[in-house]
Amino acid sequence: MNETYARIEELCKTKGINVTVLCKRCSIPRASLTDFKMGRNKSLSAATLQKIAEYFSVSVEYLLSGEAPNLDSINLKVAFFGGEEGVTDAMVEEVMRFAAYVKEREKNNYGNKQSL
């Protein structure tokens, strides 16, 4: 069994579900994970990995490499959303882009006020 599949199984155990339940909840064909586990497929599609990562609120990077979650990312999820559950990296990135937009807008407004 490969390491990515083992991580997915471990995440399932921490949620108290099995891989079949995960597949149903994420609308993933069970056969795709079975084929992956058995080595008939060498990888999962990006879409499948993203669905699984979002379900567990982890990054695709974590699923593939086992790299521990970035503490800064966890802190941002808590600060922006009040916790990690159900918050994806994409959601954090969107809030950060919006914050950069607001900062730039205010900088431009401040510059316009100074020239009056």
Residue pairs with C-beta under 8 A, 6 or more apart in sequence:
1 37
2 36
2 37
2 39
3 66
4 36
4 44
4 63
4 64
5 33
5 36
5 37
7 62
7 63
7 66
8 19
8 22
8 33
8 52
8 63
9 19
11 52
11 56
11 58
12 18
12 19
12 21
12 22
15 56
17 25
19 30
19 33
20 30
22 28
22 33
22 52
22 55
23 29
23 30
23 33
25 55
26 48
26 51
26 52
26 55
27 51
28 48
28 51
28 52
32 41
32 44
32 45
32 48
33 44
35 41
36 43
36 44
44 52
46 60
49 60
49 63
49 64
50 60
52 63
53 59
53 60
53 62
53 63
53 88
53 89
54 88
54 90
57 84
57 85
57 86
57 87
57 88
58 69
59 67
59 69
59 73
59 89
61 67
62 68
62 69
73 89
73 92
74 84
76 92
76 95
76 96
77 83
77 84
77 87
77 92
78 84
80 87
80 91
80 92
80 95
81 87
81 91
